[in-house]
Amino acid sequence: MDRRRQIQQWLAIRERDGLTYRELSRRVGVPANTLAHWAWRLRRDAADRPSGGSEFIELIDPSAPHDTPSSRVEIVTRSDRRVIVDAHIDVAVLTRILLAVERC
C-alpha cells in the first residue's frame, strides 16, 4: 500500500473515532505534525480538483462478514467531506443532506 493511501486510512480512523492528531500519532506511530500536514495536503489537493458534481465512493468495512451486506455507507465528496448513512436511506433525503454538507 502506498504512503498516501495509508495516511488517508489513518485520517479516516481519526475522523471516525474523534481522535486528536496526538492520539492518532500514539496509535499509529507517526508524528502528530506529519499527520496534520498530510491532512492539510489532502484537503488542499481535494480543493484543487475540478468541480463538476460530487464523486461518491462506498467504503466497505473490511471486518464485516462478506456474506452480510453492510447497513452503513460512507460517502466521500470531491471536497473530501464524509457522510455516513444507512444504506437504505431515501435518495431525496440523502440529496438534501449532501447539498447541505457541501455548503458548509
N, C-alpha and C positions, 0 to 999 in steps of 0.2 A: 504494500500500500504506500502511495506517495505521501510525502510530508504534509502537503496541503490538505489532502483528504483526511488524514489522521487528526490534524488540528481542527478541521471542521467538525469531526465527530466529537472531539473533546469539548468544543464550544457548544455543541448541541446538548451535551450532557450538562454543561454548566447552566444553560438556559432552562433545561427541563427540570433540573434539581434545585434551581435557585441559588447556585453557588457563587461565591466571590471568586475573583481570579486567584487569590491566595489559597482558598480552599481547593480549587481545581488543581492548582500547582502542586499542593501536597499530595493530591490523589494520583496525578499522572507523572509527576517528577520533572515538570518543565517549569522554568522560572515564570512567575506571575507577569512580569513585564513583557516577556516573549508572547505569552498568551494574549495579553491586552493589545500588543502590537499586531498580532495576527488578526484579531477581531476587527481592529480598525482597518487593516489592509483589506480584509474580505468585504467589509461594508463599503469601502471606497471602490473596490473592483465591481461590486454589485451595482453601485450607483452609476458607474461608468458604462454599464451595458446599455445598449439602445433599448428604449421602451417600445412597447407595441403590444401591450397586454401582459397579463400575468402568465408565468410559466408555473405549472403545478407539478409537483413531484410527490409521489406517495412513498413514504418510508415505512417499511415493514419491520416490526420488532423481531430481530433475529432469534430472540429467546422464546418467542411464541411458537407453539406447536405448528408444524407445517400443514397439518390436516384441519386446523381450526382457523377460519377466517378472522382477521383482525377486526375488532369492533371500533378501533380508532384509526384515524388517518391524520397524518401531519402534512400540512400544505405549506410549501415554501414559495413565496412570490419572488419575482425578479429583484425586488428591493430587499430581499433576504428577511422578510417578515415571515414568522412562522405561526400557523394556526393549527391547533389540534382539535378535531371534531369527531363526533360519532360518524362512523362510516355510512350510516343510513340517514344522514341529515337531508332535509328538504333542500333542493337546489336553489330555490328562491331565497331561503333563509341564508344559505351559505354565500350566495352572491352578495347580499346586503352586508354580511359580516366582512367579507373580503374588501368590499368597497370602503367600508368604514375603517378597516385596518390600514389600507393603503393611503388614506387621507391623513393619518396620524404622523 
